[in-house]
């Protein structure tokens, strides 16, 4: 060890020039039919209260909508994560809304100290004989090399299952 501290300077410089985590891109497409009219499915997306119910993938997770402005140019802000530690901040910006046919929005997810992901999401609703066909497309980029896409896929699959159950209960 030298007395001039050059090891500390060298270590700090190595950290500055280290390769950043890999950026991972993915496109997720999910399709699901609902036994409810497109207007009812649209209303479930439009209502922040409704989204906070059906949008959680499991009972161990919470979703709290802090701000809700469901209009073109509007913004939603939510916190989510395990009930004991809802550390994720989700910000949604509505880019295109065509009731009851199409929603297009951007979504960013942060963990309090850094941005984890960003996505462009399109939800298409089409009337079918039994209700509504939904097509969900998320073009997601993860900034820390993590497998965010897998979590997005599993989370939305579970959420759409919850939405189907909520719409079925409302129809009774």
BADOKE-275312 format. One record per residue: residue number from 0; residue in three letters; x, y, z of N, C-alpha, C, O in turn. Coordinates in steps of 0.001 Angstrom, whole numbers. Atoms other than C-alpha are relative to their C-alpha. Example, Ala and Ser with C-alpha at 12.3 -4.5 7.8 and 13.67 -1.06 7.14 Angstrom:
# residues 2
+-----+------+---------+---------+---------+---------+---------+---------+---------+---------+---------+---------+---------+---------+
| pos | code |     n_x |     n_y |     n_z |    ca_x |    ca_y |    ca_z |     c_x |     c_y |     c_z |     o_x |     o_y |     o_z |
+-----+------+---------+---------+---------+---------+---------+---------+---------+---------+---------+---------+---------+---------+
|   0 |  ALA |     890 |   -1190 |       0 |   12300 |   -4500 |    7800 |     900 |    1200 |       0 |    1936 |    1181 |     665 |
|   1 |  SER |    -820 |   -1190 |     -60 |   13670 |   -1060 |    7140 |    -770 |    1090 |     730 |    -261 |    2198 |     899 |
+-----+------+---------+---------+---------+---------+---------+---------+---------+---------+---------+---------+---------+---------+
END
This chain:
# residues 172
+-----+------+---------+---------+---------+---------+---------+---------+---------+---------+---------+---------+---------+---------+
| pos | code |     n_x |     n_y |     n_z |    ca_x |    ca_y |    ca_z |     c_x |     c_y |     c_z |     o_x |     o_y |     o_z |
+-----+------+---------+---------+---------+---------+---------+---------+---------+---------+---------+---------+---------+---------+
|   0 |  UNK |     840 |   -1175 |       0 |       0 |       0 |       0 |     886 |    1238 |       0 |    1844 |    1327 |     767 |
|   1 |  UNK |    -791 |   -1226 |      50 |    1356 |    3402 |    -900 |    -613 |    1038 |     913 |   -1799 |     980 |    1236 |
|   2 |  UNK |     489 |   -1024 |    -917 |    1068 |    6406 |    1338 |    -695 |    1142 |    -724 |   -1322 |    1981 |     -78 |
|   3 |  UNK |     629 |   -1114 |     721 |    -159 |    8716 |   -1445 |   -1461 |    -272 |    -369 |   -2108 |     591 |    -961 |
|   4 |  UNK |    1412 |     301 |     254 |   -3565 |    6966 |   -1733 |    -298 |    -333 |   -1453 |   -1461 |    -308 |   -1855 |
|   5 |  UNK |     231 |     238 |    1423 |   -3079 |    6083 |   -5408 |    -878 |   -1223 |    -250 |   -1571 |   -1285 |   -1266 |
|   6 |  UNK |     879 |    1155 |     177 |   -4816 |    2714 |   -4906 |   -1458 |     422 |      43 |   -2276 |     -86 |    -724 |
|   7 |  UNK |    1387 |    -465 |    -115 |   -7990 |    4530 |   -3856 |    -432 |     753 |   -1257 |   -1561 |     607 |   -1726 |
|   8 |  UNK |     298 |    -735 |    1240 |   -7814 |    6816 |   -6883 |    -189 |    -990 |   -1140 |   -1127 |    -849 |   -1924 |
|   9 |  UNK |     103 |     991 |    1072 |   -7237 |    3841 |   -9203 |   -1311 |    -775 |     130 |   -1978 |   -1026 |    -874 |
|  10 |  UNK |    1249 |     740 |    -197 |  -10171 |    1947 |   -7667 |   -1202 |     858 |    -380 |   -2146 |     365 |    -997 |
|  11 |  UNK |    1105 |    -899 |     350 |  -12448 |    4966 |   -8036 |    -100 |     173 |   -1509 |   -1201 |     189 |   -2059 |
|  12 |  UNK |       3 |    -151 |    1457 |  -11423 |    5418 |  -11671 |    -509 |   -1259 |    -682 |   -1227 |   -1172 |   -1677 |
|  13 |  UNK |     516 |    1241 |     570 |  -12088 |    1744 |  -12405 |   -1511 |     -31 |      90 |   -2178 |    -450 |    -856 |
|  14 |  UNK |    1450 |     -41 |    -155 |  -15602 |    2194 |  -11033 |    -649 |     944 |    -991 |   -1732 |     660 |   -1502 |
|  15 |  UNK |     546 |    -965 |     956 |  -16150 |    5220 |  -13257 |     -53 |    -553 |   -1413 |    -967 |    -238 |   -2175 |
|  16 |  UNK |     -90 |     486 |    1372 |  -15146 |    3369 |  -16388 |    -459 |   -1440 |    -161 |    -277 |   -2041 |   -1220 |
|  17 |  UNK |     521 |    1366 |      88 |  -16721 |       9 |  -15584 |   -1170 |     -30 |    -980 |   -1881 |     959 |   -1155 |
|  18 |  UNK |    1116 |     140 |     937 |  -19184 |   -1295 |  -18123 |   -1312 |     108 |     759 |   -1482 |    -520 |    1804 |
|  19 |  UNK |    1315 |     -72 |    -654 |  -22745 |    -317 |  -17235 |    -742 |   -1314 |    -202 |    -394 |   -2087 |   -1095 |
|  20 |  UNK |     789 |    1223 |     191 |  -25289 |   -3118 |  -16816 |    -602 |     -24 |   -1403 |    -859 |    1019 |   -2003 |
|  21 |  UNK |     576 |     160 |    1337 |  -26680 |   -4482 |  -20050 |   -1416 |     556 |     -38 |   -2166 |     457 |     933 |
|  22 |  UNK |    1370 |    -442 |     245 |  -29815 |   -2899 |  -21470 |    -694 |   -1142 |    -728 |    -198 |   -1638 |   -1740 |
|  23 |  UNK |     720 |    1140 |     564 |  -32382 |   -5594 |  -22238 |   -1337 |     483 |    -552 |   -2107 |    1142 |     147 |
|  24 |  UNK |    1265 |    -355 |     655 |  -35251 |   -5093 |  -24705 |    -844 |   -1255 |    -180 |    -316 |   -2346 |    -395 |
|  25 |  UNK |     890 |    1125 |     266 |  -38307 |   -7305 |  -25060 |   -1365 |     544 |    -416 |   -1752 |    1649 |     -35 |
|  26 |  UNK |    1382 |    -305 |     359 |  -41758 |   -7235 |  -26604 |    -874 |   -1128 |     522 |    -641 |   -2301 |     233 |
|  27 |  UNK |     902 |     965 |    -618 |  -44540 |   -8952 |  -24694 |   -1375 |     193 |    -617 |   -1886 |    1313 |    -663 |
|  28 |  UNK |    1360 |     -52 |     547 |  -47869 |   -9775 |  -26325 |    -839 |   -1015 |     761 |    -506 |   -2198 |     819 |
|  29 |  UNK |     945 |     857 |    -711 |  -50749 |  -11167 |  -24270 |   -1379 |     213 |    -604 |   -1741 |    1332 |    -969 |
|  30 |  UNK |    1372 |     -98 |     500 |  -54261 |  -11927 |  -25476 |    -920 |    -713 |     979 |    -600 |   -1789 |    1485 |
|  31 |  UNK |     968 |     624 |    -909 |  -57298 |  -12644 |  -23331 |   -1396 |     480 |    -374 |   -1606 |    1640 |    -728 |
|  32 |  UNK |    1403 |    -334 |     224 |  -61044 |  -12762 |  -23837 |    -687 |     189 |    1339 |    -394 |    -508 |    2310 |
|  33 |  UNK |     775 |    -288 |   -1196 |  -63435 |  -11320 |  -21265 |   -1474 |    -130 |    -330 |   -1900 |     233 |   -1427 |
|  34 |  UNK |    1441 |     145 |     178 |  -67123 |  -12101 |  -20850 |    -732 |    1276 |     378 |   -1723 |    1235 |    1108 |
|  35 |  UNK |     607 |   -1305 |    -273 |  -67983 |   -8398 |  -20687 |     195 |     871 |   -1234 |    1128 |     671 |   -2012 |
|  36 |  UNK |     -65 |    -909 |    1147 |  -68608 |   -5663 |  -23231 |    1259 |     875 |      72 |    1767 |    1133 |    1162 |
|  37 |  UNK |   -1179 |    -875 |       2 |  -65665 |   -3458 |  -24312 |    -148 |    1218 |     922 |     832 |    1652 |    1527 |
|  38 |  UNK |     219 |   -1154 |    -876 |  -67242 |    -532 |  -22399 |     275 |    -341 |    1464 |     781 |     492 |    2217 |
|  39 |  UNK |    -246 |     429 |   -1384 |  -67056 |   -2529 |  -19153 |    1493 |    -232 |     243 |    2012 |     101 |    1308 |
|  40 |  UNK |   -1445 |     213 |    -130 |  -63441 |   -3542 |  -19762 |     698 |    1359 |      34 |    1607 |    1580 |     835 |
|  41 |  UNK |    -565 |   -1354 |      22 |  -62610 |      72 |  -20621 |    -165 |     663 |    1373 |     778 |    1249 |    1905 |
|  42 |  UNK |     269 |    -610 |   -1304 |  -64244 |    1245 |  -17381 |     929 |    -544 |    1079 |    1307 |     190 |    1992 |
|  43 |  UNK |    -914 |     599 |    -973 |  -62028 |   -1169 |  -15421 |    1407 |     582 |    -119 |    2125 |     662 |     878 |
|  44 |  UNK |   -1288 |    -680 |     183 |  -58933 |     496 |  -16917 |    -100 |    1464 |     434 |     839 |    2015 |    1008 |
|  45 |  UNK |     196 |   -1426 |    -281 |  -60363 |    4001 |  -16479 |     -22 |     297 |    1496 |     459 |    1349 |    1918 |
|  46 |  UNK |     154 |    -215 |   -1430 |  -61081 |    3619 |  -12754 |    1273 |    -383 |     769 |    1698 |   -1538 |     750 |
|  47 |  UNK |   -1197 |     273 |    -808 |  -58022 |    3941 |  -10510 |    -323 |    -975 |    1129 |     498 |   -1825 |    1473 |
|  48 |  UNK |     412 |     911 |   -1071 |  -59944 |    2176 |   -7738 |     -75 |   -1436 |    -515 |     382 |   -2369 |     143 |
|  49 |  UNK |     100 |    1329 |     600 |  -60700 |    -748 |  -10031 |    1389 |    -555 |    -308 |    1678 |   -1707 |      15 |
|  50 |  UNK |   -1363 |     460 |     339 |  -57089 |    -956 |  -11297 |     768 |    -426 |    1243 |    1535 |   -1387 |    1197 |
|  51 |  UNK |    -734 |     369 |   -1210 |  -55784 |   -1046 |   -7735 |    -475 |   -1345 |     564 |     256 |   -1995 |    1312 |
|  52 |  UNK |     497 |    1328 |    -423 |  -57971 |   -4135 |   -7102 |     520 |   -1098 |    -925 |    1164 |   -2044 |    -471 |
|  53 |  UNK |    -339 |    1108 |     890 |  -57395 |   -6214 |  -10223 |    1447 |      39 |    -477 |    1937 |    -949 |   -1025 |
|  54 |  UNK |   -1357 |    -142 |     532 |  -53900 |   -4921 |  -11037 |    1095 |    -678 |     787 |    2233 |    -731 |     321 |
|  55 |  UNK |   -1032 |     681 |    -793 |  -52071 |   -6802 |   -8281 |      65 |   -1471 |    -401 |    -971 |   -2123 |    -532 |
|  56 |  UNK |    -108 |    1388 |     452 |  -50693 |  -10186 |   -9329 |    -285 |   -1041 |    1072 |    -602 |   -2184 |     745 |
|  57 |  UNK |     260 |     967 |   -1073 |  -51131 |  -11820 |   -5895 |    -375 |     744 |    1275 |    -237 |    1965 |    1360 |
|  58 |  UNK |     365 |    -583 |   -1277 |  -52343 |  -11236 |   -2364 |    1181 |     498 |     815 |     998 |    1237 |    1783 |
|  59 |  UNK |   -1197 |    -433 |    -718 |  -48757 |  -10702 |   -1210 |     513 |    1351 |    -491 |    1452 |    1908 |      77 |
|  60 |  UNK |    -452 |   -1234 |     640 |  -48411 |   -7593 |   -3399 |   -1065 |    1070 |     172 |   -2259 |     772 |     225 |
|  61 |  UNK |     949 |   -1102 |     -86 |  -49978 |   -4161 |   -3054 |     239 |     983 |   -1143 |    1342 |    1092 |   -1678 |
|  62 |  UNK |     -53 |   -1065 |    1004 |  -50742 |   -1410 |   -5551 |    -816 |    1152 |     542 |   -2017 |    1012 |     772 |
|  63 |  UNK |     679 |   -1185 |    -489 |  -51596 |    2067 |   -4313 |     132 |    1096 |   -1053 |    1236 |    1551 |   -1353 |
|  64 |  UNK |      -2 |   -1088 |     972 |  -52590 |    4665 |   -6891 |       7 |    1305 |     790 |    -921 |    1585 |    1549 |
|  65 |  UNK |    -178 |   -1248 |    -739 |  -51359 |    8009 |   -5544 |    -597 |    1178 |    -771 |   -1238 |    2054 |    -191 |
|  66 |  UNK |     567 |   -1017 |     888 |  -52305 |   10208 |   -8505 |    -657 |    -720 |   -1162 |    -145 |   -1734 |   -1636 |
|  67 |  UNK |     679 |     609 |    1144 |  -54771 |    9395 |  -11273 |    -582 |    1111 |    -878 |   -1373 |    1935 |    -420 |
|  68 |  UNK |     504 |    -972 |     969 |  -55450 |   11480 |  -14384 |    -129 |    -714 |   -1342 |     725 |    -588 |   -2219 |
|  69 |  UNK |     223 |     858 |    1166 |  -56892 |    9156 |  -17028 |    -565 |     832 |   -1156 |   -1776 |     886 |   -1367 |
|  70 |  UNK |     336 |    -775 |    1197 |  -56903 |   11399 |  -20110 |    1274 |     111 |    -827 |    2373 |     -66 |    -302 |
|  71 |  UNK |   -1187 |    -194 |     838 |  -54581 |   11994 |  -23054 |     822 |    1136 |     610 |     308 |    2227 |     856 |
|  72 |  UNK |    -882 |    -960 |    -654 |  -51608 |   13819 |  -21555 |       7 |    -127 |    1508 |     823 |     502 |    2182 |
|  73 |  UNK |      94 |     174 |   -1444 |  -52603 |   12704 |  -18062 |    1057 |    -955 |     527 |    1747 |   -1640 |    -228 |
|  74 |  UNK |   -1035 |     801 |    -653 |  -50409 |   10926 |  -15555 |    -582 |    -692 |    1220 |   -1351 |    -104 |    1981 |
|  75 |  UNK |     274 |     745 |   -1224 |  -50889 |    8241 |  -12941 |    1329 |    -251 |     691 |    2350 |    -455 |      33 |
|  76 |  UNK |   -1167 |     371 |    -798 |  -48407 |    7634 |  -10143 |    -477 |   -1024 |    1011 |   -1500 |    -831 |    1668 |
|  77 |  UNK |     372 |    1066 |    -941 |  -48516 |    4456 |   -8068 |    1245 |    -528 |     688 |    2363 |    -394 |     191 |
|  78 |  UNK |   -1042 |     741 |    -703 |  -46454 |    2579 |   -5512 |    -447 |   -1454 |      16 |   -1631 |   -1756 |     162 |
|  79 |  UNK |     342 |    1412 |     -27 |  -46275 |   -1177 |   -5621 |    1188 |    -810 |     495 |    2304 |    -310 |     635 |
|  80 |  UNK |   -1027 |     913 |    -465 |  -44342 |   -4156 |   -4406 |    -568 |    -880 |    1095 |   -1777 |    -876 |    1327 |
|  81 |  UNK |     471 |     827 |   -1111 |  -44530 |   -6614 |   -1524 |    -695 |     887 |    1032 |    -285 |    2029 |    1241 |
|  82 |  UNK |     763 |    -805 |    -960 |  -47033 |   -5434 |    1109 |     895 |     612 |    1074 |     648 |    1734 |    1517 |
|  83 |  UNK |    -896 |    -502 |   -1041 |  -44225 |   -5031 |    3640 |    1010 |    1021 |    -532 |    1648 |    1722 |     254 |
|  84 |  UNK |   -1015 |    -894 |     567 |  -42049 |   -3024 |    1220 |    -402 |     445 |   -1415 |     192 |      -7 |   -2393 |
|  85 |  UNK |     421 |    -465 |    1339 |  -43873 |   -1234 |   -1648 |     964 |    1063 |    -543 |     610 |    2237 |    -648 |
|  86 |  UNK |   -1076 |    -935 |     346 |  -40626 |     343 |   -2876 |      -7 |     466 |   -1448 |     750 |    1368 |   -1806 |
|  87 |  UNK |     -30 |    -357 |    1416 |  -41443 |     570 |   -6579 |    -968 |    1146 |    -295 |   -2109 |    1146 |     166 |
|  88 |  UNK |     817 |   -1130 |     436 |  -42759 |    3808 |   -8074 |    -259 |    -187 |   -1485 |     674 |    -330 |   -2275 |
|  89 |  UNK |     395 |     184 |    1402 |  -44679 |    3439 |  -11333 |    -653 |    1299 |    -467 |   -1585 |    1799 |     163 |
|  90 |  UNK |     603 |   -1194 |     582 |  -45437 |    6463 |  -13482 |    -505 |    -337 |   -1392 |     231 |    -851 |   -2234 |
|  91 |  UNK |     663 |     276 |    1273 |  -47870 |    6150 |  -16369 |    -375 |    1325 |    -644 |    -903 |    2215 |      23 |
|  92 |  UNK |     408 |   -1177 |     781 |  -48382 |    8787 |  -19085 |    -895 |    -495 |   -1130 |    -500 |   -1353 |   -1920 |
|  93 |  UNK |     953 |     429 |    1022 |  -51440 |    8414 |  -21304 |     250 |     764 |   -1299 |     187 |    1993 |   -1335 |
|  94 |  UNK |    -370 |    -577 |    1289 |  -50536 |    9007 |  -24953 |   -1151 |      16 |    -995 |   -1263 |     939 |   -1801 |
|  95 |  UNK |    1124 |     106 |     933 |  -53667 |    7898 |  -26830 |   -1098 |    -817 |     666 |    -854 |   -1929 |    1136 |
|  96 |  UNK |    1144 |     705 |    -581 |  -57113 |    6925 |  -25543 |   -1161 |     118 |    -979 |   -1603 |    1219 |   -1309 |
|  97 |  UNK |    1144 |      45 |     910 |  -59905 |    5850 |  -27891 |   -1025 |    -943 |     625 |    -979 |   -2151 |     396 |
|  98 |  UNK |     968 |     863 |    -677 |  -62839 |    4602 |  -25786 |    -952 |    -644 |    -990 |   -1331 |      10 |   -1961 |
|  99 |  UNK |    -564 |    1038 |    -858 |  -63619 |    1716 |  -25732 |     892 |    -942 |    -814 |     769 |   -2161 |    -700 |
| 100 |  UNK |    -766 |     812 |     950 |  -61076 |     512 |  -28306 |    1485 |    -117 |     297 |    2070 |   -1186 |     124 |
| 101 |  UNK |   -1468 |      26 |     -64 |  -57499 |    1473 |  -27492 |     522 |     926 |    1098 |      33 |    2039 |    1291 |
| 102 |  UNK |    -778 |    -798 |    -952 |  -55191 |    2697 |  -24735 |    1456 |    -124 |    -408 |    1930 |   -1228 |    -676 |
| 103 |  UNK |   -1444 |      17 |     228 |  -51584 |    3657 |  -25420 |     615 |     867 |    1089 |     232 |    2023 |    1271 |
| 104 |  UNK |    -625 |    -751 |   -1085 |  -49387 |    4702 |  -22527 |    1448 |    -424 |     183 |    1851 |   -1523 |    -199 |
| 105 |  UNK |   -1367 |     334 |    -381 |  -45805 |    4846 |  -21370 |       2 |    -289 |    1491 |    -845 |     200 |    2238 |
| 106 |  UNK |     -83 |     373 |   -1413 |  -44757 |    3387 |  -18054 |    1461 |     -93 |     392 |    2241 |    -772 |    -276 |
| 107 |  UNK |   -1345 |     137 |    -550 |  -41572 |    3831 |  -16040 |    -106 |    -581 |    1400 |   -1073 |    -333 |    2119 |
| 108 |  UNK |     -49 |     603 |   -1329 |  -40619 |    1868 |  -12935 |    1347 |     350 |     622 |    2400 |     111 |      31 |
| 109 |  UNK |   -1192 |    -353 |    -772 |  -38133 |    3140 |  -10339 |     -43 |    -735 |    1331 |   -1111 |   -1123 |    1805 |
| 110 |  UNK |     -21 |     646 |   -1318 |  -36977 |    1571 |   -7088 |     367 |     979 |    1113 |     737 |     564 |    2211 |
| 111 |  UNK |    -337 |   -1010 |   -1000 |  -36374 |    4842 |   -5254 |    1366 |     617 |    -225 |    1596 |    1773 |     130 |
| 112 |  UNK |   -1343 |    -531 |     252 |  -32762 |    5228 |   -6315 |     366 |      -4 |   -1481 |    1261 |     726 |   -1906 |
| 113 |  UNK |    -363 |      86 |    1424 |  -32722 |    4322 |   -9998 |   -1188 |    -459 |    -827 |   -2122 |   -1081 |    -320 |
| 114 |  UNK |    1030 |     440 |     949 |  -34880 |    3740 |  -13040 |     309 |   -1444 |    -373 |    1425 |   -1770 |    -777 |
| 115 |  UNK |    -165 |    1411 |     318 |  -35412 |      29 |  -13590 |    -428 |    -320 |   -1426 |     214 |   -1113 |   -2114 |
| 116 |  UNK |     505 |     332 |    1330 |  -37449 |       9 |  -16790 |    -875 |    1123 |    -542 |   -1339 |    1998 |     189 |
| 117 |  UNK |     949 |    -881 |     690 |  -39476 |    1950 |  -19324 |    -705 |    -860 |   -1040 |    -129 |   -1806 |   -1577 |
| 118 |  UNK |     759 |     799 |     962 |  -42202 |     635 |  -21605 |    -989 |     875 |    -750 |   -1476 |    1883 |    -238 |
| 119 |  UNK |    1109 |    -534 |     780 |  -44578 |    1634 |  -24350 |   -1021 |   -1123 |     -71 |    -713 |   -2219 |    -539 |
| 120 |  UNK |    1022 |    1046 |    -121 |  -47842 |    -264 |  -23835 |   -1229 |     388 |    -813 |   -1703 |    1523 |    -760 |
| 121 |  UNK |    1235 |    -173 |     759 |  -50804 |    -675 |  -26159 |    -981 |   -1073 |     441 |    -643 |   -2255 |     485 |
| 122 |  UNK |    1076 |     919 |    -337 |  -54077 |   -2250 |  -25056 |   -1092 |     220 |   -1033 |   -1631 |    1319 |   -1164 |
| 123 |  UNK |    1049 |     -74 |    1015 |  -56539 |   -3022 |  -27840 |   -1189 |    -833 |     472 |   -1025 |   -1964 |     928 |
| 124 |  UNK |    1235 |     677 |    -391 |  -60166 |   -3955 |  -27095 |    -875 |    -134 |   -1237 |   -1121 |     836 |   -1954 |
| 125 |  UNK |     827 |     265 |    1180 |  -62336 |   -5588 |  -29747 |   -1219 |    -802 |     412 |   -1094 |   -1809 |    1109 |
| 126 |  UNK |    1196 |     785 |    -346 |  -65954 |   -6728 |  -29424 |       5 |   -1348 |    -703 |     356 |   -1455 |   -1878 |
| 127 |  UNK |     179 |    1337 |     557 |  -66524 |  -10437 |  -29943 |   -1355 |    -509 |     497 |   -1973 |     115 |    1359 |
| 128 |  UNK |    1330 |     519 |    -346 |  -69660 |  -12573 |  -29629 |    -169 |    -235 |    1507 |   -1261 |     -55 |    2044 |
| 129 |  UNK |      89 |     313 |   -1430 |  -68847 |  -13519 |  -26018 |     414 |    1154 |     908 |     407 |    1006 |    2130 |
| 130 |  UNK |    -411 |   -1142 |    -832 |  -67659 |  -10070 |  -24857 |    1071 |     844 |    -664 |     800 |    1588 |   -1606 |
| 131 |  UNK |   -1100 |    -844 |     467 |  -64262 |   -8507 |  -25484 |    1275 |    -823 |    -160 |    1627 |   -1633 |     697 |
| 132 |  UNK |   -1341 |     554 |     195 |  -60969 |   -9655 |  -26956 |     999 |    1115 |     309 |     933 |    2195 |    -277 |
| 133 |  UNK |   -1033 |    -955 |    -371 |  -58020 |   -7851 |  -25359 |    1322 |    -457 |    -571 |    1673 |   -1634 |    -484 |
| 134 |  UNK |   -1371 |     258 |     457 |  -54594 |   -7638 |  -26972 |     891 |    1035 |     682 |     703 |    2239 |     510 |
| 135 |  UNK |    -929 |    -835 |    -782 |  -51816 |   -6242 |  -24743 |    1390 |    -149 |    -609 |    1888 |   -1264 |    -765 |
| 136 |  UNK |   -1365 |      23 |     532 |  -48444 |   -5301 |  -26223 |     850 |     955 |     820 |     525 |    2138 |     925 |
| 137 |  UNK |    -939 |    -825 |    -765 |  -45580 |   -4012 |  -24059 |    1376 |    -110 |    -640 |    1938 |   -1199 |    -761 |
| 138 |  UNK |   -1372 |     -73 |     496 |  -42310 |   -2922 |  -25595 |     821 |     570 |    1146 |     804 |    1774 |    1400 |
| 139 |  UNK |    -644 |    -360 |   -1262 |  -40132 |   -2865 |  -22505 |    1513 |     -22 |    -141 |    2076 |    -841 |    -868 |
| 140 |  UNK |   -1453 |     -15 |     -89 |  -36524 |   -1962 |  -21850 |     375 |      31 |    1479 |    -116 |     862 |    2243 |
| 141 |  UNK |    -511 |      59 |   -1368 |  -34756 |   -2918 |  -18616 |    1386 |     622 |       0 |    2214 |     291 |    -849 |
| 142 |  UNK |   -1254 |    -759 |      -4 |  -31856 |    -646 |  -17675 |    1103 |    -624 |     822 |    2240 |    -157 |     768 |
| 143 |  UNK |   -1045 |     588 |    -840 |  -30004 |   -2897 |  -15253 |     301 |   -1453 |    -356 |     890 |   -2186 |     439 |
| 144 |  UNK |    -277 |    1351 |     444 |  -29831 |   -6106 |  -17245 |    -917 |   -1041 |     618 |    -805 |   -2227 |     309 |
| 145 |  UNK |     888 |     952 |    -673 |  -32538 |   -7670 |  -15088 |   -1040 |    -549 |    -963 |   -1307 |      27 |   -2018 |
| 146 |  UNK |    1040 |     612 |     824 |  -35191 |   -9947 |  -16489 |   -1353 |     608 |     371 |   -2239 |     -73 |     887 |
| 147 |  UNK |    1239 |    -727 |    -286 |  -37916 |   -7330 |  -16103 |   -1147 |    -573 |    -825 |   -2277 |    -661 |    -343 |
| 148 |  UNK |    1058 |     470 |     902 |  -39835 |   -8762 |  -19069 |    -748 |   -1191 |     594 |   -1969 |   -1280 |     466 |
| 149 |  UNK |     656 |    1160 |    -606 |  -40535 |  -12010 |  -17236 |    -976 |     446 |    1085 |   -2094 |     -63 |    1165 |
| 150 |  UNK |     876 |    -519 |   -1038 |  -41967 |  -10099 |  -14284 |   -1206 |     731 |    -568 |   -2314 |     618 |     -45 |
| 151 |  UNK |    1107 |    -708 |     657 |  -44057 |   -7901 |  -16593 |   -1004 |   -1007 |    -547 |   -2211 |    -857 |    -354 |
| 152 |  UNK |     873 |    1018 |     597 |  -45437 |  -10938 |  -18410 |    -835 |    -705 |    1083 |   -2057 |    -800 |     968 |
| 153 |  UNK |     709 |     716 |   -1063 |  -46318 |  -12843 |  -15228 |    -953 |     914 |     752 |   -2061 |     505 |    1100 |
| 154 |  UNK |     843 |    -944 |    -726 |  -47695 |   -9754 |  -13497 |   -1271 |     341 |    -754 |   -2357 |     340 |    -175 |
| 155 |  UNK |    1195 |    -341 |     780 |  -50035 |   -8775 |  -16339 |    -888 |   -1223 |    -243 |   -2112 |   -1094 |    -272 |
| 156 |  UNK |     832 |    1197 |     141 |  -51160 |  -12379 |  -16897 |    -867 |    -186 |    1231 |   -2065 |    -444 |    1117 |
| 157 |  UNK |     760 |     149 |   -1239 |  -52184 |  -12584 |  -13246 |   -1035 |    1120 |     140 |   -2171 |     874 |     547 |
| 158 |  UNK |     924 |   -1137 |    -103 |  -53747 |   -9105 |  -13339 |   -1202 |    -186 |    -922 |   -2332 |      89 |    -520 |
| 159 |  UNK |    1119 |     209 |     921 |  -55841 |   -9964 |  -16410 |    -900 |   -1138 |     475 |   -2107 |   -1113 |     235 |
| 160 |  UNK |     818 |    1034 |    -624 |  -56987 |  -13129 |  -14643 |    -887 |     594 |    1095 |   -2059 |     239 |    1221 |
| 161 |  UNK |     778 |    -686 |   -1039 |  -58071 |  -10936 |  -11715 |   -1098 |     861 |    -628 |   -2218 |     916 |    -120 |
| 162 |  UNK |     986 |    -836 |     679 |  -59826 |   -8571 |  -14127 |   -1153 |    -853 |    -511 |   -2314 |    -465 |    -381 |
| 163 |  UNK |    1058 |     896 |     485 |  -61733 |  -11472 |  -15701 |    -918 |    -403 |    1143 |   -2139 |    -426 |     986 |
| 164 |  UNK |     805 |     396 |   -1159 |  -62872 |  -12589 |  -12250 |    -848 |    1168 |     507 |   -2009 |     981 |     873 |
| 165 |  UNK |     760 |   -1181 |    -445 |  -63907 |   -9051 |  -11276 |   -1156 |     307 |    -939 |   -2258 |     621 |    -490 |
| 166 |  UNK |    1070 |    -254 |     962 |  -65884 |   -8581 |  -14487 |   -1093 |   -1065 |      95 |   -2276 |    -751 |     -39 |
| 167 |  UNK |     987 |    1072 |    -145 |  -67575 |  -11975 |  -14015 |    -861 |     218 |    1243 |   -2070 |     -10 |    1204 |
| 168 |  UNK |     772 |    -261 |   -1217 |  -68598 |  -11058 |  -10456 |    -972 |    1162 |    -211 |   -2094 |    1137 |     293 |
| 169 |  UNK |     856 |   -1168 |     255 |  -69993 |   -7723 |  -11660 |   -1209 |    -385 |    -877 |   -2269 |     236 |    -800 |
| 170 |  UNK |    1079 |     424 |     908 |  -72095 |   -9565 |  -14273 |   -1087 |    -791 |     729 |   -2183 |    -960 |     195 |
| 171 |  UNK |     973 |     817 |    -747 |  -73872 |  -11657 |  -11594 |   -1077 |     821 |     627 |   -1965 |     276 |    1285 |
+-----+------+---------+---------+---------+---------+---------+---------+---------+---------+---------+---------+---------+---------+
END
